[in-house]
Amino acid sequence: MPSLTYVKGLPTPESELNALGFSQMEMFLTAFAPVFRLAATETVNQLLACSEFNKSKWNTYLQATYSINKRHANGIISYSKGKVDSAKQHRSLHIKTLTGKTKSIEVWLPKAEKKLKTANKFYSKKNWPGSTVGCNFPLSCSLKHKGTNWQNLRFQIHNKKRKLFLIQNKLAILKVAPIKVFVPHNQIFLVGSKDETLGNGIAQWNGSTLKIRTPACLEESFGKNVSAEIGNFDRNINRLPTCGAKTWHLFKKDHKWKVAVSFTPSPVESQSFDRAYGCIGIDMNPGSIGWACIDIDGNLKSSCQIALQMGLPNGAQQAQIVDACLQLVTLALLYQCPIVCEELDFSDKKQRLGEKSRKYARMLSSWAYNEFYKQLNAILANRGIELITVNPAFTSIIGLFKYLKMYGLASDESAALVIARRGMRLSEKLPDSITAYVEVNSDKHVWSQWAELNRKTKQSGMVNRRHDYYIVSNWSFLVNPELSGREAFAH
């Protein structure tokens, strides 16, 4: 089970303040923080320098060098290892992102150059005005930019080559450059253990008072222990157990010391039935979240949309995300169903944003998809509601073809219906009205049939917008190209 962290400001009651206006705990943290940082910095350098790290020997070295206890040294080693692992992970992710951008540009460049070459070859013919084939990239002018689309494409090709050169150089440097880790000031990490009293051997909290064991180097100034009344960590849903390991992280932010405790949360009673009795599917888009609730047979019970506003500042957007998650919680408690969402990974898509349209890039970058799913997972887990993730393949296409017209839904609601059905492990076969005109291979997976149907629909040119799916009554135009669009829709 993943851990939770509760954070609060370190209280400074008047009874604990000295002549300088600081409490004894603040004085201790200020004195211990430089020692902790020096030890953490040396540990980080050791972790980066050696291939094999002996934790026991290094713990003994830290105790002798900095006059600290074994448990203090354990906290320093855990903190430093986390910093190093995080830096290595970010370096790997950075290289992966740049590699993806390189591949995206390398795929785009030949296509763009071929498009320009083919168009140039077409216009070099003397009888091009009477050609029955047409040009794949017809020459056009822009009054706004005072240039042609050919000039614009040449300029894009030039810039892509420059960008590719810079990324390749950066990649070559990143692969051999040493990893650097920054250890911030004013940080203290006290790792806990479930075998210790109150979950930690050197930082014990009894529900109101936090007592910290001082290291040997500071015993002369502060005694063996330093304590402070920090109160409790009250929450609407408090999952902080009385027993179990508690790791304390004390840090200074905005000139104020903060106290954070990490722990394995207490289990919450489940508030949703098994997925076999029905699910709520959600489909997230930049402007709205479509949801659909289905019953035990996979039929629609209810559906609607949760409106979202784009372009908000970070604080307002965060509040909007939490509000949307709480609305989904209300629905899950009302229907007593688990929530099903797509298993989305936007890292690959964001690597190819440079080769997509401005509208698509703006849509994908303007909304915090990852933040929404992170908040949704945390809020649902805190309330005992199950969150199920499914493969997002062809959910929008299936919703458009099967359920958009059947129930009169919006496109995101129909996709949410498919997602909910997939969460119940229900299959999505092509309707009989479509299989009569589309060749179906029973040996292949049903998704290959949906892919073939989607390809033929795009080739037909009869469906140009999502509203067109409401008025299609006969799909024969997909396999009868000789029929005109008006005849196809009239049948």
The 8 nearest C-alpha neighbors of each residue, nearest first, counted from 0:
[[1, 2, 263, 264, 266, 3, 265, 262],
 [2, 0, 263, 3, 264, 262, 377, 261],
 [1, 3, 263, 262, 264, 261, 0, 4],
 [2, 4, 261, 262, 264, 263, 1, 5],
 [5, 3, 261, 260, 259, 262, 6, 2],
 [4, 6, 260, 259, 261, 3, 232, 7],
 [7, 5, 259, 258, 4, 260, 257, 8],
 [8, 6, 258, 257, 9, 259, 5, 232],
 [7, 9, 257, 258, 10, 256, 6, 255],
 [8, 10, 257, 256, 258, 229, 7, 11],
 [11, 9, 229, 8, 12, 228, 230, 227],
 [10, 12, 22, 13, 9, 15, 16, 21],
 [13, 11, 14, 15, 10, 16, 22, 228],
 [12, 14, 16, 15, 11, 22, 17, 20],
 [13, 15, 12, 16, 11, 17, 22, 228],
 [14, 16, 22, 13, 12, 17, 11, 23],
 [17, 15, 22, 21, 20, 13, 14, 12],
 [16, 18, 20, 19, 21, 22, 15, 23],
 [17, 19, 20, 16, 21, 22, 15, 23],
 [20, 18, 17, 21, 16, 22, 26, 23],
 [19, 21, 16, 17, 18, 22, 13, 15],
 [22, 20, 16, 17, 19, 25, 23, 26],
 [21, 23, 16, 15, 25, 24, 17, 11],
 [22, 24, 26, 25, 27, 21, 15, 225],
 [25, 23, 27, 22, 26, 28, 227, 225],
 [26, 24, 28, 22, 27, 23, 29, 21],
 [25, 27, 23, 29, 24, 28, 30, 22],
 [26, 28, 24, 30, 25, 29, 31, 23],
 [29, 27, 31, 25, 30, 26, 32, 24],
 [28, 30, 26, 27, 32, 31, 25, 185],
 [31, 29, 27, 28, 32, 26, 33, 34],
 [30, 32, 28, 34, 29, 33, 27, 35],
 [31, 33, 35, 185, 34, 29, 30, 28],
 [34, 32, 36, 35, 31, 37, 30, 185],
 [35, 33, 37, 31, 36, 32, 38, 65],
 [34, 36, 32, 38, 33, 37, 39, 31],
 [37, 35, 39, 33, 38, 34, 40, 32],
 [38, 36, 40, 34, 39, 35, 33, 41],
 [37, 39, 41, 35, 36, 40, 42, 34],
 [40, 38, 36, 42, 41, 37, 75, 79],
 [41, 39, 43, 37, 42, 38, 36, 44],
 [40, 42, 44, 38, 43, 39, 45, 37],
 [43, 41, 39, 45, 40, 44, 38, 46],
 [42, 44, 46, 40, 45, 79, 41, 39],
 [45, 43, 41, 47, 42, 46, 48, 40],
 [44, 46, 42, 48, 43, 47, 49, 41],
 [47, 45, 43, 44, 48, 49, 42, 52],
 [46, 48, 44, 45, 49, 43, 83, 178],
 [47, 49, 45, 46, 44, 50, 43, 51],
 [50, 48, 51, 46, 47, 45, 52, 44],
 [49, 51, 52, 48, 46, 47, 45, 53],
 [52, 50, 49, 53, 46, 48, 54, 45],
 [51, 53, 54, 49, 46, 50, 45, 57],
 [54, 52, 55, 56, 57, 51, 58, 46],
 [53, 55, 57, 56, 58, 52, 76, 59],
 [56, 54, 58, 57, 53, 59, 60, 52],
 [57, 55, 59, 58, 54, 53, 60, 61],
 [58, 56, 60, 54, 59, 55, 61, 53],
 [57, 59, 55, 61, 56, 60, 72, 54],
 [58, 60, 56, 62, 57, 61, 63, 55],
 [61, 59, 57, 63, 58, 62, 64, 56],
 [62, 60, 64, 58, 63, 59, 65, 57],
 [63, 61, 67, 66, 59, 60, 64, 65],
 [62, 64, 60, 66, 61, 65, 59, 67],
 [65, 63, 61, 62, 66, 60, 67, 59],
 [64, 66, 67, 62, 61, 63, 216, 34],
 [67, 65, 216, 62, 215, 63, 64, 214],
 [66, 68, 214, 62, 215, 65, 71, 216],
 [67, 69, 71, 70, 214, 62, 72, 215],
 [70, 68, 72, 71, 73, 62, 58, 67],
 [69, 71, 73, 72, 68, 74, 201, 200],
 [72, 70, 74, 68, 73, 69, 67, 75],
 [71, 73, 75, 69, 70, 74, 58, 76],
 [74, 72, 70, 76, 71, 75, 77, 69],
 [73, 75, 190, 189, 77, 71, 72, 188],
 [74, 76, 72, 78, 73, 77, 39, 79],
 [75, 77, 79, 73, 78, 74, 80, 72],
 [78, 76, 80, 74, 79, 75, 73, 81],
 [77, 79, 75, 81, 76, 80, 74, 82],
 [80, 78, 82, 76, 81, 43, 77, 39],
 [81, 79, 83, 77, 82, 78, 76, 84],
 [80, 82, 84, 78, 79, 83, 85, 77],
 [83, 81, 79, 85, 80, 84, 86, 78],
 [82, 84, 86, 80, 85, 81, 87, 79],
 [85, 83, 87, 81, 86, 82, 80, 88],
 [84, 86, 88, 82, 83, 87, 81, 89],
 [87, 85, 83, 89, 88, 84, 90, 82],
 [88, 86, 90, 84, 89, 85, 91, 83],
 [87, 89, 85, 91, 86, 90, 84, 92],
 [88, 90, 92, 86, 91, 87, 93, 85],
 [89, 91, 93, 87, 88, 92, 86, 94],
 [90, 92, 88, 94, 89, 93, 95, 87],
 [91, 93, 89, 95, 90, 94, 96, 88],
 [94, 92, 90, 96, 95, 91, 89, 97],
 [95, 93, 97, 91, 92, 96, 98, 90],
 [94, 96, 92, 98, 93, 97, 99, 91],
 [97, 95, 99, 93, 98, 94, 92, 350],
 [96, 98, 100, 94, 99, 95, 101, 93],
 [99, 97, 101, 95, 96, 100, 94, 102],
 [98, 100, 96, 102, 97, 101, 350, 95],
 [101, 99, 97, 103, 350, 98, 102, 351],
 [102, 100, 98, 104, 99, 103, 105, 97],
 [103, 101, 105, 99, 104, 100, 106, 98],
 [102, 104, 100, 106, 101, 105, 351, 99],
 [105, 103, 107, 101, 106, 102, 108, 100],
 [106, 104, 102, 103, 108, 107, 101, 109],
 [105, 107, 103, 104, 108, 102, 109, 110],
 [108, 106, 104, 110, 105, 109, 111, 103],
 [107, 109, 111, 110, 105, 106, 104, 112],
 [110, 108, 112, 111, 107, 113, 106, 105],
 [109, 111, 113, 107, 108, 112, 114, 106],
 [112, 110, 114, 108, 113, 109, 107, 115],
 [111, 113, 109, 115, 114, 110, 116, 108],
 [114, 112, 116, 110, 115, 111, 109, 117],
 [115, 113, 111, 117, 112, 116, 110, 118],
 [114, 116, 112, 118, 113, 117, 119, 111],
 [115, 117, 113, 119, 118, 114, 112, 120],
 [118, 116, 120, 114, 119, 115, 113, 121],
 [119, 117, 121, 115, 120, 116, 136, 134],
 [118, 120, 116, 122, 121, 117, 115, 123],
 [119, 121, 117, 123, 118, 122, 116, 124],
 [120, 122, 118, 119, 123, 124, 117, 134],
 [123, 121, 124, 119, 120, 127, 118, 125],
 [124, 122, 120, 121, 119, 125, 127, 118],
 [125, 123, 122, 127, 126, 121, 120, 128],
 [126, 124, 127, 123, 122, 128, 121, 129],
 [125, 127, 128, 124, 129, 130, 122, 123],
 [126, 128, 130, 129, 124, 125, 122, 121],
 [129, 127, 126, 130, 125, 122, 131, 133],
 [130, 128, 127, 126, 131, 133, 132, 125],
 [129, 131, 127, 132, 128, 133, 126, 134],
 [132, 130, 133, 129, 127, 128, 134, 126],
 [133, 131, 130, 134, 135, 129, 127, 121],
 [132, 134, 131, 130, 135, 127, 121, 137],
 [135, 133, 137, 136, 118, 121, 132, 117],
 [134, 136, 137, 118, 133, 114, 117, 121],
 [135, 137, 134, 118, 138, 114, 115, 117],
 [138, 136, 134, 135, 139, 118, 133, 148],
 [137, 139, 148, 136, 149, 147, 140, 118],
 [138, 140, 147, 148, 137, 141, 149, 146],
 [141, 139, 147, 146, 148, 142, 138, 145],
 [140, 142, 143, 145, 144, 146, 147, 139],
 [143, 141, 145, 144, 140, 146, 147, 139],
 [142, 144, 141, 145, 146, 140, 147, 148],
 [143, 145, 141, 146, 142, 147, 140, 151],
 [146, 144, 142, 141, 143, 147, 140, 148],
 [145, 147, 141, 144, 140, 150, 148, 142],
 [148, 146, 140, 149, 150, 139, 141, 151],
 [147, 149, 151, 150, 139, 152, 140, 138],
 [150, 148, 152, 147, 151, 153, 138, 115],
 [151, 149, 153, 147, 148, 152, 154, 146],
 [150, 152, 148, 154, 149, 153, 155, 147],
 [153, 151, 155, 149, 154, 150, 148, 156],
 [154, 152, 156, 150, 155, 151, 149, 157],
 [153, 155, 151, 157, 152, 156, 150, 158],
 [156, 154, 152, 158, 157, 153, 159, 151],
 [157, 155, 153, 159, 154, 158, 152, 160],
 [156, 158, 154, 160, 155, 159, 153, 161],
 [159, 157, 161, 155, 160, 156, 162, 154],
 [160, 158, 162, 156, 161, 157, 163, 155],
 [159, 161, 163, 157, 162, 158, 164, 156],
 [160, 162, 158, 164, 159, 163, 165, 157],
 [161, 163, 159, 165, 160, 164, 158, 166],
 [164, 162, 160, 166, 161, 165, 159, 167],
 [163, 165, 161, 167, 162, 166, 160, 168],
 [164, 166, 162, 168, 163, 167, 169, 161],
 [167, 165, 169, 163, 168, 164, 170, 162],
 [166, 168, 170, 164, 169, 165, 163, 171],
 [169, 167, 171, 165, 170, 166, 164, 172],
 [168, 170, 166, 172, 167, 171, 173, 165],
 [171, 169, 167, 173, 172, 168, 166, 174],
 [170, 172, 168, 169, 174, 173, 167, 175],
 [173, 171, 169, 170, 174, 175, 176, 168],
 [174, 172, 170, 176, 175, 171, 169, 94],
 [173, 175, 172, 171, 176, 170, 94, 177],
 [176, 174, 173, 172, 177, 171, 170, 178],
 [175, 177, 173, 172, 174, 178, 171, 179],
 [178, 176, 179, 175, 173, 174, 47, 172],
 [177, 179, 176, 180, 86, 87, 90, 47],
 [178, 180, 177, 181, 86, 83, 47, 176],
 [181, 179, 182, 86, 83, 178, 82, 43],
 [180, 182, 183, 179, 82, 40, 43, 86],
 [181, 183, 40, 180, 184, 36, 39, 82],
 [184, 182, 181, 185, 186, 36, 40, 250],
 [183, 185, 186, 36, 182, 32, 33, 251],
 [184, 186, 32, 251, 250, 183, 187, 29],
 [185, 187, 250, 184, 32, 249, 188, 183],
 [188, 186, 249, 248, 32, 250, 35, 189],
 [187, 189, 248, 74, 247, 190, 78, 249],
 [190, 188, 74, 247, 246, 248, 71, 191],
 [189, 191, 246, 74, 188, 247, 73, 192],
 [192, 190, 199, 246, 245, 244, 198, 189],
 [191, 193, 244, 198, 194, 199, 195, 245],
 [192, 194, 244, 243, 198, 195, 191, 199],
 [193, 195, 192, 196, 198, 244, 243, 199],
 [196, 194, 198, 199, 200, 193, 192, 197],
 [195, 197, 198, 199, 200, 194, 203, 193],
 [198, 196, 199, 203, 242, 195, 204, 205],
 [199, 197, 244, 245, 193, 195, 243, 196],
 [200, 198, 191, 195, 202, 192, 201, 197],
 [199, 201, 195, 202, 196, 203, 191, 198],
 [200, 202, 212, 211, 199, 203, 70, 189],
 [203, 201, 211, 199, 210, 200, 212, 204],
 [202, 204, 210, 209, 197, 199, 201, 211],
 [203, 205, 209, 208, 206, 210, 202, 197],
 [206, 204, 207, 208, 203, 209, 197, 241],
 [205, 207, 204, 231, 208, 230, 209, 241],
 [206, 208, 230, 231, 205, 229, 228, 204],
 [209, 207, 228, 204, 227, 229, 205, 206],
 [208, 210, 204, 226, 227, 203, 228, 229],
 [209, 211, 226, 203, 202, 225, 208, 204],
 [212, 210, 202, 225, 201, 224, 213, 226],
 [213, 211, 224, 201, 223, 202, 214, 225],
 [212, 214, 224, 223, 218, 211, 217, 215],
 [215, 213, 67, 216, 217, 68, 218, 212],
 [214, 216, 218, 67, 66, 217, 213, 68],
 [215, 217, 66, 214, 218, 67, 65, 219],
 [218, 216, 215, 220, 219, 214, 221, 213],
 [219, 217, 222, 215, 221, 220, 223, 216],
 [218, 220, 217, 222, 221, 216, 215, 223],
 [221, 219, 218, 217, 222, 216, 27, 223],
 [222, 220, 218, 219, 217, 223, 225, 27],
 [221, 223, 218, 224, 219, 220, 213, 225],
 [222, 224, 213, 218, 212, 221, 225, 214],
 [225, 223, 212, 213, 211, 222, 210, 226],
 [224, 226, 211, 210, 24, 212, 213, 221],
 [225, 227, 210, 209, 211, 24, 224, 208],
 [228, 226, 209, 208, 229, 24, 210, 225],
 [227, 229, 208, 230, 207, 209, 226, 10],
 [230, 228, 10, 208, 207, 227, 9, 209],
 [229, 231, 207, 228, 208, 206, 232, 10],
 [230, 232, 207, 206, 233, 229, 208, 205],
 [233, 231, 234, 5, 230, 7, 237, 6],
 [232, 234, 231, 237, 235, 236, 230, 239],
 [235, 233, 237, 236, 232, 238, 5, 239],
 [234, 236, 237, 233, 238, 232, 381, 382],
 [237, 235, 234, 238, 381, 382, 233, 239],
 [236, 238, 234, 239, 235, 233, 232, 240],
 [237, 239, 265, 264, 240, 236, 266, 381],
 [238, 240, 237, 264, 265, 241, 262, 263],
 [241, 239, 242, 265, 238, 264, 243, 263],
 [240, 242, 239, 243, 197, 206, 205, 198],
 [243, 241, 240, 197, 198, 244, 193, 245],
 [242, 244, 193, 198, 245, 240, 241, 263],
 [243, 245, 198, 193, 192, 191, 262, 199],
 [246, 244, 191, 198, 262, 261, 199, 260],
 [245, 247, 191, 190, 261, 260, 189, 244],
 [248, 246, 260, 189, 259, 188, 190, 245],
 [247, 249, 188, 259, 187, 258, 260, 189],
 [250, 248, 258, 187, 257, 186, 259, 247],
 [251, 249, 186, 257, 256, 185, 187, 248],
 [250, 252, 256, 255, 185, 257, 254, 253],
 [251, 253, 255, 254, 256, 250, 257, 185],
 [252, 254, 255, 251, 256, 257, 250, 8],
 [255, 253, 252, 251, 256, 257, 250, 185],
 [256, 254, 252, 251, 253, 257, 8, 9],
 [255, 257, 251, 9, 250, 8, 252, 258],
 [258, 256, 8, 9, 250, 249, 7, 251],
 [257, 259, 249, 7, 6, 9, 8, 248],
 [260, 258, 6, 248, 5, 247, 249, 4],
 [259, 261, 247, 4, 5, 246, 245, 248],
 [262, 260, 4, 246, 3, 245, 2, 247],
 [261, 263, 245, 2, 3, 264, 244, 4],
 [262, 264, 2, 3, 265, 1, 0, 261],
 [265, 263, 238, 239, 262, 3, 266, 2],
 [264, 266, 238, 240, 239, 267, 263, 237],
 [267, 265, 264, 268, 238, 383, 381, 269],
 [268, 266, 383, 269, 265, 382, 381, 380],
 [267, 269, 383, 270, 266, 382, 384, 271],
 [268, 270, 383, 271, 384, 267, 382, 385],
 [271, 269, 383, 384, 335, 268, 332, 272],
 [272, 270, 335, 336, 337, 384, 269, 273],
 [273, 271, 336, 335, 274, 276, 270, 337],
 [272, 274, 275, 276, 271, 337, 336, 277],
 [273, 275, 276, 277, 423, 278, 337, 272],
 [274, 276, 273, 277, 423, 295, 278, 272],
 [277, 275, 295, 274, 273, 294, 272, 278],
 [276, 278, 294, 295, 293, 274, 275, 336],
 [279, 277, 336, 337, 419, 293, 292, 274],
 [278, 280, 292, 338, 419, 291, 339, 337],
 [281, 279, 419, 415, 339, 418, 291, 290],
 [280, 282, 290, 415, 340, 289, 339, 283],
 [283, 281, 415, 289, 411, 288, 414, 290],
 [282, 284, 288, 281, 289, 287, 285, 411],
 [283, 285, 287, 286, 288, 282, 411, 289],
 [284, 286, 287, 366, 362, 283, 309, 307],
 [287, 285, 307, 284, 308, 306, 309, 288],
 [288, 286, 306, 307, 284, 305, 285, 289],
 [289, 287, 283, 305, 304, 282, 284, 290],
 [288, 290, 304, 412, 411, 282, 281, 303],
 [291, 289, 281, 415, 412, 280, 302, 303],
 [290, 292, 302, 416, 280, 415, 279, 301],
 [291, 293, 279, 301, 300, 278, 299, 302],
 [294, 292, 299, 300, 298, 297, 277, 278],
 [293, 295, 277, 297, 296, 298, 300, 276],
 [294, 296, 276, 277, 297, 275, 293, 298],
 [297, 295, 294, 298, 293, 277, 276, 275],
 [296, 298, 294, 293, 295, 420, 299, 277],
 [299, 297, 293, 294, 296, 300, 295, 292],
 [298, 300, 293, 301, 292, 294, 297, 291],
 [301, 299, 293, 292, 294, 298, 302, 291],
 [300, 302, 292, 291, 299, 303, 293, 290],
 [303, 301, 291, 290, 292, 412, 300, 304],
 [302, 304, 290, 289, 412, 291, 305, 301],
 [305, 303, 289, 288, 290, 306, 287, 302],
 [306, 304, 288, 287, 289, 307, 323, 303],
 [305, 307, 287, 304, 286, 288, 308, 323],
 [308, 306, 287, 286, 309, 305, 285, 288],
 [307, 309, 286, 306, 310, 311, 287, 285],
 [308, 310, 311, 307, 286, 285, 366, 365],
 [309, 311, 312, 308, 365, 316, 366, 313],
 [310, 312, 316, 309, 315, 313, 308, 314],
 [313, 311, 315, 314, 316, 310, 317, 309],
 [312, 314, 316, 315, 317, 311, 318, 310],
 [313, 315, 317, 316, 312, 318, 311, 319],
 [316, 314, 318, 317, 312, 313, 311, 319],
 [315, 317, 319, 313, 318, 311, 314, 312],
 [318, 316, 320, 314, 319, 315, 313, 321],
 [317, 319, 315, 321, 316, 320, 322, 314],
 [320, 318, 316, 322, 317, 321, 315, 323],
 [319, 321, 317, 323, 322, 318, 371, 316],
 [320, 322, 324, 318, 323, 319, 325, 317],
 [323, 321, 319, 325, 324, 320, 318, 326],
 [324, 322, 326, 320, 325, 321, 319, 327],
 [323, 325, 321, 327, 326, 322, 375, 320],
 [324, 326, 328, 322, 327, 323, 321, 329],
 [327, 325, 329, 323, 328, 324, 322, 330],
 [326, 328, 330, 324, 325, 329, 331, 323],
 [327, 329, 325, 331, 326, 330, 332, 324],
 [330, 328, 326, 332, 327, 331, 333, 325],
 [329, 331, 333, 327, 328, 332, 334, 326],
 [330, 332, 328, 336, 335, 334, 333, 329],
 [333, 331, 335, 329, 330, 334, 328, 270],
 [334, 332, 330, 331, 335, 329, 336, 328],
 [333, 335, 336, 331, 332, 330, 292, 271],
 [336, 334, 271, 332, 331, 333, 272, 270],
 [335, 337, 271, 278, 331, 334, 272, 277],
 [336, 338, 385, 278, 271, 386, 384, 279],
 [339, 337, 279, 386, 280, 278, 387, 385],
 [338, 340, 387, 280, 388, 419, 386, 422],
 [341, 339, 388, 281, 280, 387, 389, 342],
 [340, 342, 389, 391, 388, 343, 390, 339],
 [341, 343, 388, 389, 390, 391, 340, 344],
 [342, 344, 341, 345, 391, 390, 340, 369],
 [345, 343, 346, 342, 347, 348, 369, 341],
 [344, 346, 348, 347, 349, 343, 369, 368],
 [345, 347, 349, 348, 344, 350, 96, 351],
 [348, 346, 350, 349, 345, 344, 351, 99],
 [349, 347, 345, 350, 351, 346, 352, 344],
 [348, 350, 352, 346, 351, 347, 345, 363],
 [349, 351, 100, 347, 348, 99, 352, 96],
 [352, 350, 349, 348, 353, 354, 103, 100],
 [351, 353, 349, 355, 354, 360, 350, 348],
 [354, 352, 351, 355, 350, 360, 356, 100],
 [353, 355, 352, 351, 356, 107, 104, 103],
 [356, 354, 352, 353, 360, 359, 357, 351],
 [355, 357, 359, 358, 360, 354, 352, 353],
 [356, 358, 360, 359, 361, 355, 352, 362],
 [357, 359, 361, 356, 360, 362, 355, 363],
 [360, 358, 362, 356, 361, 357, 363, 355],
 [361, 359, 357, 363, 352, 362, 358, 364],
 [360, 362, 358, 364, 359, 363, 365, 357],
 [363, 361, 359, 360, 365, 364, 358, 285],
 [362, 364, 360, 361, 365, 359, 366, 349],
 [365, 363, 361, 362, 366, 360, 367, 349],
 [366, 364, 362, 361, 363, 367, 310, 309],
 [365, 367, 364, 368, 285, 363, 362, 309],
 [366, 368, 370, 369, 371, 365, 364, 316],
 [369, 367, 371, 370, 366, 372, 345, 283],
 [368, 370, 372, 371, 367, 373, 345, 344],
 [369, 371, 373, 367, 368, 372, 374, 320],
 [370, 372, 368, 374, 373, 369, 320, 375],
 [373, 371, 375, 369, 374, 370, 376, 368],
 [372, 374, 370, 376, 371, 375, 369, 377],
 [375, 373, 377, 371, 372, 376, 378, 370],
 [376, 374, 372, 378, 377, 373, 324, 379],
 [375, 377, 373, 379, 374, 378, 380, 372],
 [376, 378, 374, 380, 375, 379, 381, 373],
 [379, 377, 381, 375, 380, 376, 374, 382],
 [378, 380, 384, 382, 381, 376, 377, 375],
 [381, 379, 377, 383, 382, 378, 384, 376],
 [380, 382, 378, 379, 383, 377, 267, 236],
 [383, 381, 379, 380, 384, 378, 267, 270],
 [382, 384, 269, 267, 380, 270, 268, 381],
 [385, 383, 379, 270, 382, 271, 380, 337],
 [384, 386, 337, 338, 387, 383, 379, 380],
 [387, 385, 338, 339, 337, 384, 388, 376],
 [388, 386, 339, 338, 340, 385, 389, 422],
 [389, 387, 340, 342, 341, 339, 386, 390],
 [390, 388, 341, 342, 391, 422, 340, 387],
 [389, 391, 342, 392, 341, 388, 343, 421],
 [392, 390, 341, 394, 389, 342, 393, 343],
 [391, 393, 394, 390, 446, 395, 396, 389],
 [394, 392, 396, 395, 397, 391, 446, 449],
 [395, 393, 397, 414, 396, 392, 391, 417],
 [396, 394, 414, 398, 393, 397, 399, 410],
 [397, 395, 393, 399, 398, 394, 400, 453],
 [398, 396, 400, 394, 399, 395, 401, 393],
 [397, 399, 413, 414, 395, 402, 396, 401],
 [400, 398, 403, 396, 397, 401, 395, 402],
 [399, 401, 397, 398, 396, 402, 403, 468],
 [402, 400, 398, 397, 399, 403, 405, 404],
 [401, 403, 405, 398, 404, 413, 406, 399],
 [404, 402, 408, 399, 407, 413, 405, 398],
 [403, 405, 407, 469, 402, 406, 408, 468],
 [404, 406, 402, 403, 407, 401, 408, 469],
 [407, 405, 408, 404, 402, 403, 299, 413],
 [408, 406, 404, 403, 405, 409, 402, 469],
 [409, 407, 403, 406, 413, 412, 410, 404],
 [408, 410, 412, 411, 413, 403, 407, 289],
 [409, 411, 413, 412, 414, 408, 399, 403],
 [410, 412, 289, 414, 413, 409, 282, 415],
 [413, 411, 289, 415, 409, 414, 410, 290],
 [412, 414, 398, 416, 410, 415, 411, 403],
 [415, 413, 398, 395, 411, 417, 416, 394],
 [414, 416, 280, 281, 282, 412, 418, 290],
 [417, 415, 413, 419, 291, 414, 418, 280],
 [418, 416, 420, 414, 415, 419, 394, 398],
 [417, 419, 415, 421, 280, 416, 420, 422],
 [420, 418, 280, 422, 416, 421, 417, 278],
 [421, 419, 423, 417, 422, 425, 418, 297],
 [422, 420, 424, 418, 423, 419, 425, 417],
 [421, 423, 419, 420, 424, 339, 418, 389],
 [422, 424, 420, 421, 425, 274, 275, 419],
 [425, 423, 421, 422, 420, 426, 275, 419],
 [424, 426, 420, 421, 423, 427, 422, 297],
 [425, 427, 428, 424, 421, 420, 445, 423],
 [428, 426, 429, 425, 445, 397, 417, 421],
 [429, 427, 426, 430, 445, 449, 448, 446],
 [428, 430, 434, 433, 431, 427, 449, 448],
 [431, 429, 432, 433, 428, 434, 401, 400],
 [432, 430, 434, 433, 435, 429, 428, 436],
 [431, 433, 430, 435, 434, 474, 473, 436],
 [432, 434, 435, 431, 430, 436, 437, 474],
 [435, 433, 437, 431, 436, 432, 429, 430],
 [434, 436, 433, 432, 437, 431, 438, 475],
 [435, 437, 434, 433, 475, 478, 438, 474],
 [438, 436, 434, 435, 439, 433, 452, 478],
 [437, 439, 436, 434, 440, 435, 448, 451],
 [440, 438, 441, 437, 448, 434, 443, 445],
 [441, 439, 442, 443, 438, 448, 444, 445],
 [440, 442, 443, 439, 444, 445, 448, 438],
 [443, 441, 440, 444, 439, 445, 447, 448],
 [444, 442, 441, 440, 445, 447, 448, 446],
 [443, 445, 446, 447, 442, 448, 441, 440],
 [444, 446, 448, 447, 428, 443, 449, 427],
 [447, 445, 449, 448, 444, 450, 393, 392],
 [448, 446, 450, 445, 449, 444, 451, 443],
 [449, 447, 451, 445, 446, 450, 452, 439],
 [448, 450, 452, 446, 451, 447, 453, 445],
 [449, 451, 447, 453, 448, 452, 454, 446],
 [452, 450, 454, 448, 449, 453, 447, 455],
 [453, 451, 449, 455, 454, 450, 456, 448],
 [452, 454, 456, 450, 451, 455, 449, 457],
 [455, 453, 451, 457, 452, 456, 450, 458],
 [456, 454, 458, 452, 457, 453, 477, 459],
 [455, 457, 453, 459, 454, 458, 452, 477],
 [456, 458, 454, 455, 459, 460, 453, 462],
 [459, 457, 455, 456, 460, 454, 477, 461],
 [458, 460, 456, 461, 457, 477, 455, 480],
 [461, 459, 458, 457, 462, 463, 456, 484],
 [460, 462, 459, 484, 463, 456, 457, 467],
 [463, 461, 460, 467, 464, 456, 457, 468],
 [462, 464, 461, 460, 467, 465, 457, 466],
 [465, 463, 466, 467, 462, 468, 461, 460],
 [464, 466, 467, 468, 463, 410, 462, 399],
 [465, 467, 468, 464, 469, 470, 463, 462],
 [468, 466, 465, 469, 470, 462, 464, 471],
 [467, 469, 466, 471, 470, 465, 399, 400],
 [468, 470, 404, 467, 466, 471, 403, 407],
 [471, 469, 468, 467, 472, 488, 466, 404],
 [470, 472, 468, 473, 469, 488, 467, 474],
 [473, 471, 470, 488, 474, 490, 489, 469],
 [474, 472, 475, 471, 490, 488, 487, 476],
 [475, 473, 476, 477, 433, 472, 436, 471],
 [474, 476, 477, 473, 478, 436, 479, 487],
 [475, 477, 479, 487, 474, 478, 480, 482],
 [478, 476, 475, 479, 474, 455, 459, 456],
 [477, 479, 476, 475, 480, 436, 437, 455],
 [480, 478, 476, 481, 477, 482, 475, 436],
 [479, 481, 482, 476, 478, 477, 459, 483],
 [480, 482, 479, 483, 476, 478, 484, 487],
 [483, 481, 480, 479, 486, 476, 487, 484],
 [484, 482, 486, 485, 487, 481, 480, 476],
 [483, 485, 487, 486, 461, 488, 482, 476],
 [484, 486, 488, 483, 487, 489, 482, 490],
 [487, 485, 489, 483, 484, 488, 482, 490],
 [488, 486, 484, 476, 489, 485, 490, 483],
 [489, 487, 485, 486, 490, 471, 484, 472],
 [488, 490, 486, 487, 485, 472, 473, 484],
 [489, 487, 488, 473, 486, 472, 475, 485]]
